[in-house]
Amino acid sequence: MVPLVTAYRYDGPEDLKADPKDEYLKMLRAIIRCFTCPDRYFKKVARQAIAGLGTDESSLTRVITTRAEVDLRFIKEAYQKRNSVPLERTIVGDTSGNYENMLLTLLGLE
């Protein structure tokens, strides 16, 4: 069953989880998360980009550069609350060189 999303109402959040492999529903879940709580959505994207071996530089860069002037402060707060470590410290520990400097500058650090 495809969820009904209109400008006036949204029927059934449980319908969005009906098929976790469905790409349409996955995209729709991301859009709804982004609209309803952007700081939590982008915190998750940043965490997934840094988690594990290596860094998904494209995703991490996209989050920080596109949200720098909008709500990066909220993303940093949500990241710290969820992970008990500042986003800046994680970036320093996971990146280096000019890339690290650029990200830290965008975060408001010198």
Secondary structure, 3 states (H helix, E strand, C coil): CCCEECCCCEECHHHHHCCCCCHHHHHHHHHHHHHHCHHHHHHHHHHHHHCCCCCCHHHHHHHHHHHCCCCHHHHHHHHHHHHCCCHHHHHHHHCCHHHHHHHHHHCCCC
